[in-house]
């Protein structure tokens, strides 16, 4: 089925739903293609205490459900599907899902970024219950706890240092004895007395799925293959994020890590905007994603208004020319 829209939003996380709220309130009747993970990364978190307006905190899935209801209330249309192909070579832009073809005057890309994980079944089952991919989001919940950070880049160093504000013990686990992190970041981490180091090692298992929260980890020494059980209250995976930008390869500019390059929220193609983690390798917070979602919706609104004004002026000029010719 072919669907024609003024505004189409790819993604239904904090950026996408905020964009939908703003676009819907501007009477643009936006369409949201929700994607495979409706609600984005917040749906795999538990307590969210750093999103404004919730003094007692709110569950991640509940926050996204409320934002969804708010967008729907103002007239947002939702498609529970995934975009399989996008053509940005002409306007209207064309998006193909498994069952629909959407022709849209503007496109807001809010597809987010996915945290790279270890690939353990227990990691997935305990995500949000002691396993996290964001220390800034969840560090507060680990006061006086024993936590481990996995990774060797700048992000891992930053996460470890941030967690020392709360945790009783922070141990950084890395599969090598050298780091991808910049020297200044690794030096800062090494100078922090609360950070311990477990190098040339990997986590083989996270306990305890049966109890519903993290109680410990099984670690393998890569030099000796020796397995060691260690007590733990939390595991923070900091091995990077992968922006969900595959659909736009060759069509939009990206940095070396695959994040969309924008000026504000504008891409190099007029009428195409990007918001949230898909273009933000630095902050990656729900509130910053919401902010750029708002910006993208406003930019789309102003773009459409300018297009409408230009079309009206062109029609007026055409009418004036016709009248002039008839008088002659």
Secondary structure, DSSP 8 states (H G I E B T S, - for coil): -EEEEEEEEE--SHHHHHHHHHHHHTT---EEE--SSTTGGGGG--EE-SSTT-TT-EEHHHHHHHHHHHHHHTT-EEE-S---EEE-SSSSEEEE-SS-EEEEEEEEE---EEE-----HHHHHTBTTTEES-HHHHGGGGTT-EEEEE-SSHHHHHHHHHHTTT-SEEEEEESSSS-SS-HHHHHHHHH-TTEEEEESEEEEEEE-GGGTS--EEEEEETTT--EEEEE-SEEEE-S-EEES-GGGTTTS-B-TTS-B--BTTB-SSTTEEE-GGGS-SS---HHHHHHHHHHHHHHHHHHHHHHHHHHHHHHHHHHHHHHHHHH-
